[in-house]
Amino acid sequence: MDLRLKDKRALVTGSSRGLGYATALVLAREGCRVAINGRDEAKIKSTAAKLGRETGVQVIGLAGDVGLADVPAKLIGQTVEVFGGLDILVTNAGGPTPGSIDSLDEVAWQKGVDTCLMAHVRLIKAALPFLRKSDSASILTVTSMSVKQPISNLLISNSVRSATVGLTKSLALELGREGIRVNSILPGWTRTERVTELMTVRATANDSTVEEETRRQSEQSALGRLGQPEEFANAAAFLVSPAASFITGVMLTVDGGMYRGTL
């Protein structure tokens, strides 16, 4: 299938590694010009150069923490300055601090709100003037299957990401008549650096190993394994592409069947 992504202009935040990086790679392979983002300037610049060499398209690296109030608008401005506009916005950020109600202080909660909700709000708000000029505007928020099935020891993620799902659906309804589609992907357990970090926390708490905790988590999937980043990225590329032109307001669970509900 031709996703019709060639020469589209995309910004993918939180993309120096993991799901964001995989998404940027697939978009670039489809011919998109892509801006990627991470907090470490040297790393994001070298990652952008690597992606550009591998795919033969224009890839730029933009440094900044999307959880900080002034960064999202700067990232949008820098992207538009280089590309001359914006067609696709993928709002992704690192996960919040794990923990329970007793272990998490207000600083952790506020950081979670800034990173897992307000980063999406600020990025989208800054991008809208440019997306409104696109003939194939699409927004994808990256959340988590935890909004449907809470995950143990991820209280902040379970709570705050649910607000982003509400934001996504509301904006799909609000912006649809302007031709702007808004969807979300709710990833399950996928083999990323973030998941390795969470498995390490579990292993320490349970006096086990990362391998054992990963095996236990894999057993919760209908497919009996964790996902691969490119499996998430393939779904993301389709949702933001013109090939998905009649899909908006969708919360797509990409989790190998880990979510056990019917809705």
N, C-alpha and C positions, 0 to 999 in steps of 0.2 A: 504494500500500500504506500502510495506517495502521500506523506504527511503535509506536503506543501509548505515546508518550513524554510526553504532556501531563501537566504537574504533577509529573513526576519531578524529583528533586533530584540535580544533578551537580556534581562538581568536576573541572575540567580544568586541570592544571598546565602551565606553560610555554606560556601561551596569550595572551601579549601580541602575538604575531605568528605568521606561518607556519602550520604544520599544526595547532598547538594552537588558534590563533585561529579558523581555518576550522572546526574541529570544534565549538568553543563556539558559533559562529554557526549552524551547522546544527542543533545541539541546541536552541538557543533558538528558532529558527524552528519547530521541532517542538513547542514548548510547554514545554520543560524550564526549570526555574529553574536558573541556572548560576552557579557561582563560577569566576572566572578568576584566573590567577596570573601574576605576572612579578616581576622583581627591582626595577624602577623604580616606586616607589609612585605618583608623579604620572601616569605613563603608564598604569599598569594601572587606576587609578581613572577616567581619562578614557575609556579603551577600554571599560570596563564601562558607563559612562554612555551611550556611543555605541551599544553593542550593545542596551542596554535600550530606547533610543529607537527603534531600527530594528525590534526584534522585539516590543515591547510586553509582554515578560515581565521578571521580576525577575532582574537580573544584578548580581553584586557583584564587586568587584576586590580581591584579596588580595595584598599585597606580600610577597616573600620568595624567597630562593635555596634551591631544594629540595635543592641539593647540600650544604647545611649541616645538621648532625645534628639540630638542634632545630626546624627549620622545618617539616618535614612534619606533625608532630603538631599544631603551631599552626594550620596551614592547615585540617586536618581539623576541629579544634575550632571555628575561626571559621565554617566552612561550616555545621556542625551547629547552632551557636548561632543563626544567622540562619534556616536552612531547617527546623530541627527534626528533621533526619535526613539520611540519605544513601542514594541508590539506585545511583548511577553514579559510578565513579572512573576517570578517564583519566589515567594517569601518563605524562607527557611532560616532556622536559627538553632543553636545548640540547646540541648535539654537542660532543664533546671536542676538544682541540687536535689539529690534523692534524700529521703528521710521520712520520719513520722511526725505527727502533730506535736509531740513532745520535743523532738530534736531540732525542728526547723524554727528559726527566729524570724523576726519581721524583715530583717535585711534580706534573707533568702527569699521570702515571699515577694518582696517588692522587686527584687531582681528577676524573679520568675514572671511577674506581671509585665515588666518592661521587655523581657526577651521573648516571651511566648504569647503575648497579646499586643502590647503597644508597638512592638516592632512591625507587626503586620499592619496595624492601623496607620502608622506613620509612613511606611513605605507606600502603601496603597494611596493614601491621601496625596503624597508628593507626586506619585506617578500618574494620577488621573488626568491632569491637563494634557499629557503626552499620549496616553492611551486613547483619549477621546479623538485624537487625530489619526489613529490607526484604523485600517479597514479590517483588521483581524485581531482585535485586542483581547487578551486573555490574562487572567490572574489565577495563580495556583498557590494556595496556602498549604504548607506542610504541617500537619498536626500529629496525631497518634491514634492508634486503636484504643488507647486508654480512655478516649472520650466516650466509647461505647462499653468498654469492659475495663474498669479500673485495674491498674497494675500495682501489686504490692510494693510498698516503700517508695512510690513515686507520687506522693500526695499532691505536690505542687503541679506537676504535669497533668495529673488526672483532673485537677480543678481548673487550672487556667486555660489549658488547651480547649476545654469545652466552650469557653467564651469565644475563642477564635472560630470554632465551628459555627456558632451563632452569628458572628460577624460575616463569615463567608456566605451563609445562606441569605442573610439580610441584604448583602451587597449584590448578590445574584439577582434578587428581586428588584432592587433599586436601580441597578445599572443595565439590566437586560435590554430595555428599550433604546439604550444608546449603543447597543451592539457590543457591549463589554461582557464577556463571560467570566464567571467566578466559580471555581471549584476547589475542593480540598482532597488531598490524599491522606489517609489514616494508616501509616505504615505499622506493620507488626514487627516482630523481632527479626532484624536483618543484620548480616555480618558487617558491621561497621566498627570503627574505633570506639564510638560512644557505647555500643552494646558490649564490647570487650571490657570497657571500664565498669559498666554496671555488673557484668558477670564477676569481675574482680571483687567488687564490693560484696556481692552475694557469697562468693567463695570465702572471703574473710569472715563474714558473719556466721557462716555455716560450717567453718573449719573443713572446707572441701577444696576442690580445685576449680579453676576456670573451665577446664574441659568437662568436668562433671556437671557443673551448673549449666553449661551450654547444652549438654546432652539432655538434661532434665527439661530445659525450656523447649528444645527441639521436639520433644515428645508431645508437647501441647498443640503442635500444628497438625492439621489433617494430612499434610504432605510429609510429616515426620522430619522436618529440617527447618533451619533458619533460611530466610530469604537472602538473595544476593543483591547488592546495590543496583546492578544493572536491571534487575527485574522491576524494581521500583521505578527506575529512570525511564524504562520503556513505557510504562503506564503514564508517567508524568509528561513525556514528550507527546504522547497521543492526546492527552487532555488539553494541553495548551495549543495544539496545532489546529489549523483550519479544517482538518479532517474530522474534528470533533465539534463542528460548528453549531450543532443543535443540542449540545450538552452543557448545561449550566446548573449551578446549585446542587451539584452532586458531591457527596462525601464518600469517596471510594476507598474501601478497606483493601489494602494490599498486604495480606498477612498470612498467606498460605493456609487459610482456614482456621486460624487461632481464635478468632472471634466466634463464639458459639451461639450467638443470638440469631434471630431470623429477620430483624429489621435493621 
